[in-house]
Amino acid sequence: MAFCVFGSAVGAKVPQADAERLIASGTATAFRPFGRPPMREWIELRAKSEELDRLQPFLSLAIDHAR
């Protein structure tokens, strides 16, 4: 699995080092479905419908990681 939709967010599974970097930079937040502890290789992304293009690099990273 590379990514999923959870409510109004997209969860993306990326390499752990990338997840840590993106969370630390504020680009993404930790993915915590149902209030569970953060998942170490997962990030949560949010965007308005007119901003969806900006998610493309993160979704591509998740697809590459899944391969």
C-alpha positions in Angstrom: 0.0 0.0 0.0 1.4 3.4 -1.0 -1.3 5.8 0.3 -4.9 6.0 1.5 -7.6 8.5 2.1 -8.6 9.0 5.7 -11.4 11.5 6.2 -10.2 14.7 4.7 -6.5 13.7 4.7 -4.3 11.5 2.6 -1.9 9.1 4.4 1.2 8.3 2.5 3.7 5.5 3.3 7.2 6.8 2.6 10.7 5.8 3.8 11.1 6.5 7.5 13.9 9.1 7.1 11.7 11.0 4.6 8.7 10.9 7.0 10.9 12.2 9.9 12.3 15.0 7.7 8.9 16.0 6.3 7.3 16.0 9.8 10.2 18.0 11.3 10.0 20.6 8.5 6.2 21.0 9.0 5.5 19.9 5.4 3.5 16.9 6.7 2.2 15.7 10.0 2.4 12.2 11.6 -0.3 9.9 10.4 -2.4 8.9 13.4 -5.6 7.2 12.2 -8.3 6.9 14.9 -5.9 8.7 17.4 -3.5 5.8 17.4 0.2 6.4 18.0 2.1 7.8 15.0 3.0 5.3 12.3 6.8 5.7 11.6 6.7 5.4 7.8 3.4 7.2 7.3 2.7 10.9 6.9 -0.6 12.8 6.7 -1.1 15.3 4.0 -3.9 17.8 3.7 -4.8 20.1 0.8 -7.7 22.0 -0.6 -9.1 20.8 -3.9 -7.4 23.6 -5.8 -4.0 22.6 -4.1 -4.0 18.9 -4.9 -1.2 19.2 -7.5 1.2 20.0 -4.6 0.7 16.5 -3.2 2.0 14.8 -6.4 5.7 14.7 -5.2 4.7 13.0 -1.9 2.4 10.5 -3.7 5.1 9.7 -6.2 7.6 9.1 -3.3 5.0 6.7 -1.7 4.6 4.8 -4.9 8.4 4.5 -5.4 8.7 3.3 -1.8 6.0 0.7 -2.3 7.8 -0.8 -5.3 
